[in-house]
Amino acid sequence: MFRKLRWLIGLSCRNWSAKRLLPTPPPPPPQQQQQQQQQLPTLDATHEIAIYIHRFHNLDLYQKGWYRIRITVRWEGNENTYPGTPARVVQYEVAAPELSSDNFNGGWGIDDIDNSFSTRPFLIRDARQDVFLSVLISFNLALGKNEGPSTTAVILKFELMYAPVLNIRPELQASLEPCSVAVHEFLIPPNALLGMHSYCPVHFDASHAVLVDISVHVSLLRTGSYIPPLKVPSATWAVEDDNGQDFDGSNKKNLVTDQALGQKASGDLKQIMLVKALVAARDILFEDLQKISKAIEQEIDLTDLIFNLDNKNLCSSIMQADLDMEFGEVSRKLSGKPQNSIEKAGGIINFQSEKLLQSLPQDYLFSFYYMLGNQVLFLWNAFLKFHRVNKTKILELLRDAWANDRRAEWSIWMVYSKVEMPHGPSQYMSHKSSSYHSVNGKSLSLRKSTDAVNPANAAAMRAELHRQSIARMRINNQSLQDMHLFGDPLHTPIVIVEHIISAPLRTTSLNSYFNHLDQKDTRSVLIGPSFKASSRSFRASPQQDGPVLKIVVFVHGFQGHHLDLRLVRNQWLQIDPKIKFLMSEANEDKTFGELGEMGLRLAQEVISFLKKKIDKASRCGSLRSIKLSFVGHSIGNLIIRTALAESIMEPYLRYLYTYLSISGPHLGYLYSSNSLFNSGLWLLKKLKGAQCIHQLTLTDNPDLHDTFLYKLCKKRTLQNFRNVILLSSPQDGYVPYHSARIEMCPAASLNYSKKSSIFMEMLNNCLDQIRSPSSEHRVFMRCDVNFDTSLHGRNLNSFIGRAAHIEFLESDIFARLIMWSFADLFH
């Protein structure tokens, strides 16, 4: 027993001795102890995208029923799989009667599966119906933790959902699942994710012509919570200004203690860039809030906000030390604008300087980020409150800014040039004195060049070269991008615009097409004396505050339908919702007859329509004037010119405003190079007995001087229009290129004949009308529209040139490019 106890005591002593011989581990360094005591969080941020849906305007929906709009937000591409999540929904006003019914009950909804938002269902019964939704939905798009500003764009997807109206019980009607019938997407570039306020018109596709007035507002916000330490550890540190000098102006190097070095950011440029992005987001939001407030003339109290945005106060709050003595007083106050720097004699502290942010201790960097986040959040909430009170004015302001920017942004697909029209009485010399038919060396070289270059082929080559340049172009815009245009830029039509300068016009710049028009001329109307349009006379009032009656007449082509030009009409309605439009039906199913009869029917239809609108407008007060515009497709343009030549239209000619000719054969088919189409014309004349085809080919009379089209060109049917726009396409095989553009045909200039003489006389007569002096400055443009024919493939329509002729009716992108780029001509 004793021996065993003795052995245990010895074992314990040996173990104790072994422990005494082991080295004692040193205590952790102060930096590691501090890191163990306090684990700093990582910087995190999110983009909040607020989408305000104001109004749903039905332009031309084919089906009546229940509709709703579904919205989703996602990152572009597949590299980011996290969609935007709905964060807040604000119903600004009480739902309109269209949003509730006995047959269908439901409110707005959020789908947690795909993170989508759907508006309330609303019933569409009639065209031109308005439904005011007045709802704001905000989506959050989170950045990954410890990531810098996003370099990826964001896609806004709007879907039109439809459910039919059925005569069933309300609970069954409500259980119907709506289906997606149309989609319209927009892209927010990465540069715009820091701050943007933009109008966003959603109009889906040609089969679902609507206009949804939407505005999009974006800002970068801080996420997460961070409580700064109660007292920032004391450390000796200095900051260099942008010139590499210390803040006090000396050339000493930065002095940072070991303790501060342990707290500095570990060279993570992503965090530095994120802080800079938050500073930029704050300044953009503040400046935009001031601009919007000033533009709509609604004051907003920013007194406390301006004080909080002062970076001197921000710096004092962050450092929580008596640094004011070292930094000194700020040399000037904000004067209503946030500063990114603190000024002192000899140096500037710039809070967007990477050198400054990298030199900050990490505690200071996080505190700075936290304070910035509070400022941006305060600004963002202030804007949302301000927007709710002034939603309509802000939407109108953003819409006007959007309309003004379209010409510059969409110029990617447009090529501008100017062609001067000679001031003489004739554009081209007659055959008796024409140099085209002389025998000197100069004329021979001209003949060779004319043979080598065909105007239609040259225009097509020019458009193709421009399309290739777009393929090499990097589009990096800071505004909202319509994916109908920007989704695949190579499929968008190329428009070559030739602005014809005639004698009355004055120009100042190659890049400006309306500088020659005075502001009062641009807004002026054709005010004339009274005329008798019916048994009761109408007198244009000289009052400047009276309304202007705007009427647009749309005329279809051969074997056409009265709704053929509905896409152009819809674009015009978006530019000017006050227009009264007439979709002519007088000649529907009657286009095989004579052009004279069709013109008379159109004139009678237009006068009847004018009488109704004038009488209705006169009962509401005196009119200032009338703007009468015409849009024609194919031979509809000849029907328009024939109608204007009728004597019953004479009292209204002084009110002609804009004439938009879409692929119109103004000079007939004397020179047509499409043999297949010529064969079709011959069959129509022989088998169908189409009188208008005889008139188009000038075979309605053996004497060319007695043909209908020759006589029509001598009548003054174009000179009273203030704006004349001729749309053509070198891909259109149904209408000769020169005939749609009212210009010289190379074949007519090469060989002298009676036919060429007739052609030149017709051409001169038409151009003399446009060149003739008038009381107003006339705008005359030729626009070549070059469609992407690869979408149609190789088929018969493309081979005979019909595809491009019909594309004018089935695609409205060309109309958007032209009409919004020259909106003054359609307003």
Protein Blocks (a to p, Z undefined) as FASTA:
>chain_A
ZZmmmmmmmmmmmmmmmmmmpccdddddfklmmmmmpccdddddddddddddfbdcdfbd
cbgcddddddddddehjkbmcdcddfbdcdfbacdfklgcfkbgcdddddfklopacddd
dddfbghiacdfkpaddddddddehiacdfbdcdddddddddddddddfklmmmpccddf
bdcdddddfklmnoccdddddehimklccddddddddddddedjddddfbdcdddddddd
fkopafkopabdcdddfklmmmpcehiaklmmmmmmmmmmmmmmmmmmmmmmmmnopacd
fklmmmmmpmklmmmmmnopafklmnopafbdfkopacfbdcdehiacdfkbfklmmmpc
fklmmmmmmmmmmmmmmmmmmmmmmmmmmmmmmmmmmmmmmmmmmmmmmmmmpccddddd
dfbfbfbdcfklccklmcbfklmmmmmmmmmpcfklmmmmmmmmmmmmmmmpccddfbdc
dfklmmmmmlpccddddddddfklccfbfkbcklmpcfklmmpccddddddfbfbdcddd
fbfkbccdddddddddehiafklmmmmmmmmmmmmmmbccdddfklgoilmmcfklmmmm
mmmmmmmmmmmmmmmmmmnoccfbdcdddddehjllmmmmmmmmpmklmmmmmmpcbdcd
ehiafkojmbacblklmmmmmmmmmmnopaklmmmnopabfblklpmklmmmmpcfklmp
mbdcddddfklmkbcfklmnopadfklmmpgcfklmmmmmmmmmmmmmmmpccfbdcddd
dddddddfklnopafklmnommmmmmmmmpcklmmmmmmmmmmlmZZ
